[in-house]
Amino acid sequence: MNAKKIFILLSVCVSTIIFLLSIFWTSILWLFLVVGPLIIMGYSDLFQRKHAIKRNFPLIGQFRYLLEKVRPEIMQYFVETDTEGRPINRIFRSIVYQRAKKENDTSPFGTQMDVYEVGYEWMNHSIYANEITELNIEPRVVIGGPDCTKPYSASLFNISAMSYGALSANAILALNKGAKLGGFAHNTGEGGISSYHLENGGDLIWQIGTGYFGCRNERGHFDDKKFKENASLENVKMIELKISQGAKPGHGGILPASKNTLEIADIRGVIAFSDVISPPCHTAFSNPIELLHFIGKLRKLSNGKPIGFKLCIGKKNEFIDICEAMIKTDIKPDFITIDGGEGGTGAAPIEFSNSIGMPLRDGLAFAHDTLAEYDLKKDIKLIAAGKIFTGFHMVKTIALGADLCNSARGMMLALGCIQALKCNTNKCPVGVATQNRSLMNGLDPSDKSLRVYNYHKSTIHIFLELLASAGINTPEELTRKHINRRVSMNQVMTYQEIYPQIKTKELLLHQE
């Protein structure tokens, strides 16, 4: 029995007991002065639509918001901390919440960390800053190389890959409606395209993983006909082939049986109520040449839509091999998504999330420089994904070579995620990462879609303000020289010094 039913049952039972006792003992009616307001508050929680916690846990959920009102004095004792006792993501979580709710996101008393602490980063500003009014129109990035006949004009900030199955139907509805309102793209994740992705008409990036969900045959291999059917959908603007993912590089995704409902199983073409484990690698190709021919095949079957692939950089020589295969075959992807070896929602062993795969900044700088050295970057857009929350995160990522950014965790926080760390248990208390209907219904797609839209709009606006403060007119003008990082108490280095552009001879050394 869920918390909502328990509250209703208890409220009815307590009210009935007090009423019956009052027949014989009228003085007991004073208890209604205590119980009555609590019952009214609980039913108010049940019927409001803004706060999933209060809707799913009437009355009890009020305690969370009570603690929030007296933060940081109380809330600081309830946050996740690292081995040195420093809060993890607390600042970013607050920023996302405030911007999603259109609340004041300024902060008193200066920086949130010691500026002389190793790891502190900042951007060089200009005394000849631009007026933000000159940058009010959000810049767009056109994705589509020479062989693409249906290029897509993308926002600089989009929803990263999260599958229906990992997320609830209501979460998918809210994300897609937010994308529609804000004119940005929603990556489906590898779980296939559901009716919830299509209902609100937001732009989709259809991701295809090693399980080929949505385009697989009875043996679990790629099916041309099913792919063409889904790729032809109007909402599908780009197709992303997932080679590896930062949360679980070299490991197939896991959808636990508790989340694999009849509907999800039908979408994915698998057996319901069983663990769904994607293979660690693709069966449609086994080397760089075959990969690129497969990309060419997908482009043809989709009638010229942008085709790209996503990976977390592992062995550098394997990425170099792909670049050399592009030159040999003259087949190039329209975009490459670089994922960092950080993050995840519990779909792989913790060792993979923590200890496998190159972090985003290292992988992104390497990928950009390699493409540039092979003279491929001019035709291929780079998308970056990996703990991107804020406008400054976007600045740093684009300075390293990305053309646009994707965010998963930030968008989940905008939906109302409280980082309860229940993503892989089907018990997400706010209805974001669960298939439990009772919990899912606490998340109102209409309200949360506006929060997703607000978060995107605010983040883009802050990004443009940062450009203006540096006297920069376009994102393309951002370079590694604009970003500084303290590497020791008395030494500061720019990103240009930390991530110097590699040369051809260095690339060849990686292959030895």
N, C-alpha and C positions, 0 to 999 in steps of 0.2 A: 504494500500500500504506500502511495507516495505522500509527500508532505501536505499537499493540497487537500487530499481526501481525509488525512488524519486531522487536519485543522477543522474541516467542516464537521466531521464526526464529533470531535471533542467539543466544538462550540455548541452543537445541537444538544449533546448529552449534558453538558454543564448547565446550559440554560434550562433544560427540562428538569434537571434535578433541583435547581434552585426554585423553580416555579412550583414543583410538587411539594417541596419542603415548606414553602411559604404558606401553603394552605393550612398547615398546622402550626407554623411558627412564622408569623408575619414579619417579625423583626429581621429575619434573614434576608429580606429584600434589599437591604443596604449593600449586599454583595454585588448587585447589579451595577452599583456605582463604580466598582472596581473592574468587574468582568466585562460590563457592557462596552466601555470605550475600547478595551482590548479586542473584543469581538468585532466591533465596527472597524477598527484599524486593520484587522486581519482580512476582512472582506474587501476593504478598500485596496489592500495589497493585491488581492486576487483579481480584481477587475481593472486595475490600472495597467497600462501597456508599455510604460517607459523603462521599468526596471525588472529584468528577468529574474534576478535573485528574489526580490520581494514577491513576484508573481508565482514563482515555483516554491518558495518557502515563506508563506504568509506569516507575518508577525516576527518569526525568527530572523528573517532577512533584514529587518529594521536595524539589528545590531551592527551590521556591516556599515550602514550609512551613518549610524551614530558615531562609530569609530572614525569614519572619514571626516566628520565635522570637527573633530578635535585633533586631527593630524597637523603637524608631524609628531607632536609630543607623544601620542599613543601609537599611531600607525607604524612608526619606525620600528617598533618591537615585533611587528607581524610581517615584515618583508623578508624575502629571500636574501641571503647574504653569501658572499664568496668566502674562501678560506681565511681571508684577512678581515672579515666582518664588514666589508663594504656592500651596500645595497646593489642588487642586480636588477638593472632595467627599471628601477623605481622612478627615476626622473623621466625616462622616455614613456613609461606607462602613463604617468600623470599628464604629459604633454598630449599624448594621443587622446586620452579621455576628455581633456579640456577643449581641444580643438574639435573633436567629434560632437561635443555638446554645445559648441559655440560659447564657451566660457572664457574668462580672462586667463590667458596662459603666461602672463608675465610672472616673474619671480623676484622677491626682495633679497637684499643682501648679496648681490653679485653672483659670481660663478658657483656652480654646484660641486666643484672639486678644487683641490689645491693646484694652482696654475704652475707650481714648481714640481708637481708630481710627474714621474715618468709616465708617458702616455698621453699627457694633455696635448690637445690639438687646437689650432686656431687658423683662421683665414686672414690673409693680408687684405686690408681695406684701402681705400684711396681717399685722399682729401678732396678729390674731384669726383665725388660720388654722383651717380645718376639719380634723376627723379624716378621714383617707382611708377609714376603715371605713364612713363614712356614704355614700361614693360608690362602693362596691364593685360595684354592679350597673351594667353598661354602659348608658348612656342610648341610646335608639333614636329614629330620626326617621321618622315616618309620611309616606310620599310618596303623594299622591293628592288632587287637587282636587275640586271639586264634581261634576264629570262622570265621575270615576273610580269604578268599582264594585268594583275589586279593589286597594285600596291596599296598599302594601308597607311593612313596618316594617324600616328599613335601619339598619345599623351606621353609626357616625360615620366609619369608616375602611374603605375597600374597595379592591378591585383595579381599577386603571384599565385602559382599553382597550388590549389587545395581542392581535393576531389569531393564529389558528393559520395558520401560513405564515411570519409574522415569527418566531414562537416555535415550538419543536418540540412534537411530540405529548406527550413526557414532561413538558415544562415546563407545558403546559396541564393535564395530569392532576394534576400536583403543586399548581398554583395552585387548581384547582377543589376538590381534596380538602381543601386547607388552608382554603378558604372554607367548606366543609361542616363541618369540625371547629370552626371559630370562629364560625359563624353570620353571616358577612358576604358581600357580593355580589362576583361575578366578572364584569367587563365583557368580552364576547367580542371586542371590536374589530370592525372592519368586514369581516373575512374570513369571516363566517358561523358557523353552529353546527355543530360536528363531534361525532363520537361521543365524543371525549375531553372535551368540555365536559359531556357528559351522564352519563358512566360513574359518577362519584362522587356525583352528585345535589346538587352545590352550587348555590346561587341564582345565576341568570344575569341580567345586563342585556344584552339582545341589541342590538348596535349595527348600524345600517344606514347605510352610506355612499353615496357617489355611484355606486358600482358595483352597488349593490343585490344584493350577494352573499347567496345564500340565498333571495332573493325577486325574481329577475330573469327576464325572458323572453329569447327568442332574440336580440332586438335590444339587450339590455342595459338595458331599461327595467323599471320596477316591475311586479311581477306580483301581483295581489290574492290569487289562490288559493295561491301558494307562501308568501306572507307569512302568511296565515291559518293554514296548516298548521304553520309553525314557531312563530308567536306563541301557538298553543294548547298548546305543550309545557308541562308542569307546572313544569319547572325555570325557565322564562322568567318572571321576576317583573316586569320593566320593559322597555320598548323605547326606545332612544335613537337619534334621527335625527342623524347627524353632518353638520353643515353645513360646519364647518371644524375644523382641528386645529392645536394650537399648534406642533407640529413642522413643519407644512407648510401653513399657512393660504393659501387661494387656489390650492392645488396638489393635484392628485390623488396618492394614494399609489402607490408602486411596489413590486411584488413581483418580484424578479429571476427570470429563467427557471430558474436553478439551484435555487430554492426551490419552484418551481411543479410539484410532483409530480402524478402521476395522481390521487391521493386528494384533494389540495387543489384541483386543477382541477375535479374532480367536485363538490366542496362549493360552489365558487364559480360553477360553470357557465361555465367558460372553457376555452381550449385549453391542454393540458398542455405543460410545458417551454417556455413562451413568457413574455416579460415581460408582467406584468399591470399596466396603468396605469389607475388610476381617473380619471374625468373630474374637472375642477376644480370643477364645480358640478352640481346636481341637474337632472334632466329632468322630475321629477314636479311641480315648481313653479318659478315664476320671479319671484315678488314676495311681499311679506308676507301678503297676503290668501290667496293660493294655498297658502303654507306652512301657515297655520293650518287651512285646510280639509283639507289633507293630514294634519295631526295629528289632526283630528277623524275622518278616515277610518280612520287607523291605530287609534285608540281603539275605533272600532266593530268593525273586523275582529278585534281582539284580545279582544273581549268585555269591554272596560272596564278593561284593565290600564293602569298609569301610562305615559304617553307624554311624552317630553321631547325636547329637542334640545341638541346640543353645539356650541359655537363658540368660537373665539378672537376676541375683539373686535378689529375693524379700524376701519372708518368708524363713528363713534358714531351718526351720524344714521340708519344702517341698523338699528341695534338699537332706536332710538327709534321708527322706523317700524313695527317689529314690535310694540312695546308699544301703539302707537296702533291697529294692526290688531286686537290682542286685544280692545280696548274696542269697536271697530266691529263685529267678528264675534261677540263674546261667546264666543270659543273660546280657551282658555288651555292651555298645556302644564302637565303636573303637576310638571315639574322642568326646570331649565336647567343644563347643565354648562358652566362657564367654564374653558376651557383657557388656560394661559399660553403666550406665544410663545417658550417655551424647551423644550429637550429634543428627543427623537427618536432613532430607531434607524437612521438612514441611508436612510430611504425617500423622501428629497427632496433637491434640491440644497442645499448647505451655506448658501448665501445665504438660503434660506427659513428654515432652522433658526435662523440667527443674526440676521437683520435684518428679518423680517416678523412682524407681529402684536404686539398689546399684551401686555406681561408680566402674569403672573397677578394680582398685587396691584392694579395699576391697572385691569385689566379687571374684576376681581371687585367692587371698590369702585364703579366706574361702573355695572355691571349691577345691583347691589343698590340703589343710590340711585335709579336710573331706575325700576326696578320699584316702589320705595316711593313715588316721586313720582306715579306713575300708579295708586297704590292696588292694585297687582297682587301685591305680595310675599306677602300673606296666603294666597294660593292656590297659590303656586309656590315650590318648594324649590330652593335653589341648591347645586349640587355644585361643588367646586373641585378642579382638577387642575393640577399643574405643580411638579415638584421638591419634593414633600412627603415628607419622610423621618421626621421626629421628632414627638414630642408637642408641642414648642414650635412647630413649623411648623403643626400643627393649631390651636394656640391663636391664632396670628397670623391664619390664614386665616379661622377662625370669627369672630374679632373684627372682621374686615372685612366680614362679612355672609354667609359660607357657612354652610349648615346641616350639611353633611358633606363629607368629603374623599375623594379617590381618589389612589392612588399606583401608578405603573407602575415607575419606576426602583427604588424601595425594595423592591417585591415581587420584582423581578428579582435584586437583591442578595441577598435572603433565599433565593432559589433557588440561589444560588452564583455568580452573575455576578461576574466579576473585572474588568469594564470593559476587556476586551481590545480593544475597538473593532473587532470583526470581525462585528458584527450584520448588516451588509448584504452580507457576502461568502460566507455559508454555511459559515464556518470557525470558528464559536464554539467555543473549546477546552473549554468546560464543558457543552456540549450544550443551552444555553438557547435561543439564537437561530440554529438551524440545522436543516436537513432531512437532514443527513448522518447516516445510521443509526448508523455507528460512533461518532461523537461524541455523538449523542443518547443512546445506550445507557449512556453514562457517568453520566447523571443519573438517579438512582433516585427515582421519584415518591413512594414511601412515606416515605423519609427526608426529602426536600425539602418535602413537604407539611407535615410537623411543624414545619419551620423557618419556613414561611410562617405557620402558625398561631401559633407562638411570637412571631414578629415583630409580628403584629397585636395579640396579647394584651398584650405588653409596651408597645407604643406607646400603646394605649388606656389602660393603667394609668398610664403616666407623664403622659398628658394629664389624667387625673382628679386625679393628685397635684398638677399645676400649678394646676388649678382650686382645689383645697383650700388650696394655699399662699396663694392670693389671696383666700381667704374666700368663694369663689364656690360656689354650690350646683348650678347647672345651666349647660350651655354657652350657653343663651340670655342669661345675665347678662353674658357677655363683651362688652366694647365696645372701641372704638378707643382710648379713654382708658387702657386697661390696658397698652398696648404703647408703648415708647419707642424712639427711634432717634437715634443721634448723627449729625447732618448736617454738623457741622464740629467742629473741635477744642474750641470753647467754646460750642456750641449743641446742645441736645437738643430734639426735637419728639416729641409723641405722634402716633400714627396718626390721631387725630382732627384734628390740625393739618395733617398731611401729606395726608390724604384727607378734607377737609371735605365734608360731605354737600351735594350740589348741589341747587339749587332749580329750580322750573319755568321761570323766566325764563332761567336758564343753559342748561337743556335745549333751549329754543327757539332759543337762539343757535347751538347745535351744528348746527341744520338749515339755517342760512343759508349 
